[in-house]
């Protein structure tokens, strides 16, 4: 292979030599939990449309996986086949995903919000052989949608319906048989090699162009080991997974992590803050993860009178930098030290603030690299940025994806394995990074770069502001001006004069002030809670003044 190109085989050797790739399956850890604590609660699944949650012990979960794996093999699902799962956070998601791994299939988690346009493209591109959907979720008929798409998808041999009736229902198709396909012998990897594609997940689309990201068992396991080590998580923890399983925060940093360490995992299918916080308090939840929006909702719920989750001590906040005021509020009102994390679908959990330094670092940084991960910040010319200097963020290491599915034309890594994240960041003198916007999020007003994140954090301190996102809109004289899109707290008001007075009180350079304010009911977000600023930029484009004609 050329010296100027990335060598995946050399990368794999280095990861194994460093002890970061361990060539083990999640099945092996699941069997350890079943042997040690068969009657321990493995999974509690709370559904908004059910009065009581589903509870599965480790022994019960293991038996369901064995039955589902045998059924998948009977249905002709072979190693390398793609099994797409468009389910909410239901217990069936865990069963089908782990059963698919056991037969060597590729799991393709899909968000329930996807409709015919997105779903048809993704299933066709992935060449999905088996699709699992709910009959109904939040009033939408997923069964009808999936069956209407099937004739257009020649590779799609099976559509399985959770809560369905008849032979294609989840219960009949996957759990009704007496045959079991057990795990491989201890020490053997089984049907799915640890360095082959195990998960195909489409990017969440902050740029509007999703790509198929390929991960293997080794990269997923690297994520779990890195998070458990930095957080000190073990079998004694109880984890609430309210982030969607169709996204890596829920799938890898929630479900897989919890089952890998033998913890109790709780699913919540519809994020309703009061219900979620009540579950945390009742079930003794010790760990959860989500975007800053989840954290803000939790604070609001407790402020409204919901019992504080007394056992909750660890919260991983990902998706976007956390407003410092929100970190202070969570500690003050929930006694919770929020740990900031930066990662991507491509790089999983890359940097994380440890709980011991959360109060000091989470409001100012997005953590430092976890074990097996490295980051660097570069100037535009490729030279290393100085401490505190804003530049391009690059990442490499044990959790990096294998590449983009069916895009051999795209080489995501340089010769040394570095991946260009598209994020701007700076690094402090201890190696902690701070994300400072996307390259495309830069607003340049009259030649001055507006510090967008700083201005957003400042606006978040206004009592009326629930959430805020600032984007640029074209200006014929200055190039760009800043527009703030704001979601207000109930019953509150805000105008541009109030925003600018707040800027003046905080002695912000006038060039950095937002020059337009748009009050909106909600900000467009990805399923992971990241604000889709490209949509806001499209809206703001209409605010541009037409260029003035030169006088004769």
ZIURQUI-V711369 format. One line per field, one symbol per residue. ss: DSSP state (h for helix, s for strand, l for the rest). phi: phi as a letter, one per 20 degrees, with the letter a starting at -180 (. if undefined). burial: + if it has 16 or more other C-alpha atoms within 10 Angstrom, else -. A space follows every 50 residues. Layout:
BEGIN
ss = ???
phi = ???
burial = ???
END
This chain:
BEGIN
ss = lllllllhhhhhhhhhhllllllllhhhhhhhhhhhllllssssssllll lllsssshhhhhhhhhhhhhhhhhlllllllsssssllllhhhhhhhhhh hhlllssssllllllhhhhhhhhhhhlllssssslssllsshhhhhhhhh lllllllsssssllllllshhhhhhlllllllllllllllllllllssss sslllllllllssssshhhhhhhhhhhhhhhllllllssssllllllhhh hhhhhhhhhhhllsssssllllhhhhhhhhhhhlllsssslhhhhhhhhh hhhllllllllllssssllllllhhhhhhhhhhhllsssssssslllsss ssllhhhhhhhllllllsslllsssssslllllsllllllssssssslll llssllllllllslllllssssssssslllllsssssshhhlsssllsss lhhhhhhhhhllllssssssssssslllsssssssssslllllllhhhhh hhhhhllllhhhlllsssslllllslllllslhhhhhhhhhlllllllll ll
phi = .gfecfdffffffffffemeddlcefgffffffffebfeffebcdedfec fcfedcffffffffffffffffffenfdgnfedecdcffdffffffffff gfeneeedfcffffdgfffgfffffflgeccdcffcblndefffffffeg fecfeeeccddfmecnfefgfffdcefefcdfffggndfnfdgfddgdcd cegfnfdncfceedcdgfffffffffffffemebffecdeddffffcfff feedffgfffemeeddececfdgffffffgffemfdbbbrfgffffffff fffeofgfffefcccedcoageggffffffffedldeedfccabgfdlee cbefgfdffedffdcdndgfgncccbdcffenefffgnefaeecbbpfef feqeflcffedfdefenfdefneebccefdnedcfcnegfefdddlndff fgffffffffffgeeebbbdcecfcfeenbceddecdefgndcacfffff fffffelegffefgdbccecfbefcfgenffeffffffffgfefffffff ff
burial = -----++---++--+----+++++++++++++++--++-+++++++++-- --+-+++++++++++++++++++---++++++++++++++++++++++++ ++++++++++++------++-+++-++++++++++-+----++-++--++ --+-++-+++++-+---++++++++----++++-----++++++++++++ ++++-+----++++++++++++++++++-++-++--++++++++++++++ +++++++++++++++++++++-+++++++++-+++++++++++++++++- ++---++++-++++++++++++++-+++-+---+++++++++++++++++ +++++--++-++++++++++++++++++------+----+++++++++++ +++++------++---+++-+-+++++---++++++++--+++++----+ -++-+++++++--++++++++++++----+++++++++-----+----++ -++--------++++++-+---++--+++++++++++--+---------- --
END
